[in-house]
Amino acid sequence: MTNLLEVRNLRVTFPTARGPVDVVKGISFSLGRERLGIVGESGSGKSMTGRSILRLIRAPGRVTAERLDFDGVDLLRQSEKQLRAIRGARISMIMQDPKFSLNPVMTIGAQIAEALLTHQRLGRGDIRQRVHAMLESVRIADPERVAKLYPHEVSGGMGQRVMIAMMLIPEPDLLIADEPTSALDVSVQAQVLDIIDDLVKRKGMGLIFISHDLNLVSSYCDRILVMYAGSVVEECVAGELQNARHPYTQGLLAAIPRLNETRDELPVLDRSGWAA
C-alpha cells in the first residue's frame, strides 16, 4: 500500500545571535492510513514537525527536506495558493488548546461553515445541514443551539469538540492533532479521543497524534516516534513501548508515576553521553 506521507531528512532551522539552530534535525518517517504517535518532552520538536508538514513555519524560520511528499504531491514545491487548497481540505491540524484558536467574534456555526466553504461551493441549506451533522458527529447533543453560540459561551471540552468538527468537516486525508486533549479532564479527554478515533477509522484517514503522555499514546496509536532534542531517537510499535531500548525512552517511562507507587522519589533523566 502506498504511503500517505513521506518525510526524509526534515529540518527546521531558526537564526540566533550564535548562528543557525536546528530545532528539528533531519528526521525521517512515513505514514500510511494509520495512527502515528509522536512523543517527547516540551521543546523536543514535536509541534515544529507537525507545523512544518503544513508549511506553517514562517520566516525567519526555514524548512528543508530531501523529501516532503503528501499523496504524491511535493509540499516543498507548492506555492502559497496551492498550499491553501491542501490545508484544511486534505490536511487538517488541531492546534494545542484548540478553543483558543477559535475566532471570538464569530458564531461556532459560522466558523465551521467557513472551513467548509473555503474548499467547496454549497447552498445555504446544504451548509447548515453539514454543520449540524458534523456537530452531532462530535457528540454535541443540541447542534442547532450550539451553532448559534460564540466561543466564550461553551465549555473547554465543547470548544475542543467544535475545533475538531471544524478541522474534520472538509473530510481531510490526514489529521495532525497537536496535544488536543492536554487541557481536559480525564473523562472529557476520553470522549474527545473516541471522537477522533471513530472518525479516523470511519473515514480511513491518517493521523499524527502529538503528545507528551506516553501511556495515552501507547494505548491509542499504532506506531510511536520518540523525539529528543529535535531528533527521532526511537521508533516502535505502540504496544511494545514498554520494551524501549533507548535510555531516553526508558527514562521517560521510569518517570511516570504509578497508582501503586512504592518509590520514594521519581527518577531524574540522566542525559550525559546521549546522542540526540
Residue pairs with C-beta under 8 A, 6 or more apart in sequence:
1 32
1 33
3 30
3 31
3 32
4 31
4 32
4 33
4 70
4 71
4 173
4 174
4 206
5 30
5 31
5 53
5 69
5 70
5 71
5 174
5 206
6 30
6 67
6 68
6 69
7 27
7 28
7 29
7 30
7 53
7 65
7 67
7 68
8 28
8 65
8 66
8 67
8 68
9 26
9 27
9 28
9 64
9 65
9 66
9 67
10 24
10 26
10 27
10 28
10 49
10 52
10 63
10 64
10 65
10 68
11 22
11 24
11 25
11 26
11 63
11 64
11 65
12 22
12 23
12 24
12 45
12 48
12 49
12 52
12 57
12 61
12 62
12 63
12 230
13 20
13 21
13 22
13 23
13 61
13 62
13 64
14 20
14 21
14 23
14 60
14 61
14 62
15 21
15 60
22 230
23 45
23 48
23 230
24 45
24 48
24 49
24 52
24 230
25 45
25 229
25 230
25 231
25 276
26 231
27 45
27 49
27 225
27 227
27 230
27 231
27 232
28 232
29 36
29 225
29 232
29 235
31 174
31 206
31 208
32 206
33 204
33 205
33 206
34 206
34 207
34 222
34 223
35 197
35 200
35 207
35 209
35 220
35 221
35 222
35 223
36 206
36 207
36 208
36 209
36 221
36 222
36 223
36 224
36 225
37 209
37 210
37 211
37 217
37 218
37 220
37 221
37 223
37 224
37 225
37 238
38 46
38 49
38 50
38 208
38 209
38 210
38 211
38 224
38 225
38 227
39 46
39 210
39 211
39 212
39 213
39 214
39 217
39 224
39 225
39 226
39 227
39 252
40 46
40 212
40 226
40 227
40 228
41 212
41 228
41 252
42 212
44 227
44 228
44 229
44 230
45 227
45 229
45 230
45 231
46 178
46 210
46 211
46 212
46 227
47 96
47 178
47 179
47 210
48 57
49 210
49 227
50 93
50 176
50 178
50 208
50 210
51 57
51 93
52 63
52 68
53 68
53 70
53 75
53 91
53 176
53 208
54 83
54 87
54 91
54 93
54 176
55 63
55 75
55 76
55 78
55 83
56 93
57 63
63 76
64 76
65 76
67 74
68 74
68 75
68 76
69 75
70 86
70 90
70 91
70 174
71 90
71 173
73 86
75 83
75 86
78 86
84 118
85 119
88 115
88 118
88 119
88 167
88 170
88 172
89 118
89 119
89 170
89 172
90 172
90 173
90 174
91 172
91 173
91 174
91 175
91 176
92 167
92 168
92 170
92 172
92 174
92 175
92 176
93 167
93 175
93 176
93 177
93 178
94 163
94 164
94 167
94 175
94 176
94 177
94 178
94 180
95 101
95 163
95 178
96 178
96 179
96 180
96 182
97 182
97 183
98 159
98 160
98 162
98 163
98 164
98 180
99 151
99 154
99 156
99 159
99 160
99 162
99 163
101 163
102 108
102 111
102 151
102 159
102 162
102 163
103 111
103 151
104 150
104 151
104 152
105 150
106 114
106 150
107 147
107 148
107 149
107 150
108 135
108 146
108 147
108 148
108 149
108 150
108 151
108 154
108 162
109 128
109 131
109 146
109 147
109 148
111 162
111 166
112 131
112 134
112 135
112 147
112 162
112 165
112 166
112 169
113 127
113 128
113 131
115 166
115 167
115 169
115 170
116 122
116 127
116 130
116 131
116 169
116 170
117 127
118 170
119 170
120 170
122 130
130 169
131 143
131 147
131 169
132 143
132 144
132 147
133 143
134 165
134 168
134 169
135 143
135 146
135 147
135 161
135 162
135 165
136 143
137 165
137 168
137 195
137 199
138 161
138 162
138 164
138 165
138 168
138 195
139 161
139 191
139 195
140 146
140 158
140 161
140 162
140 165
146 154
146 158
146 162
151 159
151 162
154 162
156 183
156 184
156 188
157 184
157 185
157 188
157 191
157 192
160 180
160 181
160 184
160 188
160 192
161 192
161 195
163 180
164 180
164 192
164 195
164 196
167 175
168 175
168 199
168 203
171 203
172 205
173 205
173 206
174 205
174 206
174 207
174 208
175 196
175 199
175 200
175 205
175 206
175 207
175 208
176 207
176 208
176 210
177 196
177 207
177 208
177 209
177 210
178 210
179 210
179 211
179 212
180 192
180 196
181 188
181 189
181 192
181 193
181 216
182 211
182 212
182 213
184 192
193 216
193 220
196 207
197 220
199 205
200 206
200 207
207 221
209 217
209 220
209 221
211 217
214 241
214 252
214 253
214 256
215 256
217 224
217 238
217 241
218 224
218 238
218 239
218 241
218 242
219 238
220 238
221 238
222 237
222 238
223 235
223 236
223 237
223 238
224 235
224 236
224 237
224 238
224 241
225 232
225 234
225 235
226 232
226 233
226 234
226 235
226 236
226 244
226 246
226 248
226 249
226 252
227 233
228 248
228 274
228 276
229 276
230 276
231 276
233 246
233 248
233 249
233 276
234 244
234 245
234 246
234 248
234 249
236 243
236 244
241 249
241 253
242 253
244 250
244 253
247 270
247 274
248 269
248 271
248 274
251 267
251 269
251 270
252 269
254 266
254 267
255 266
255 267
255 268
255 269
257 266
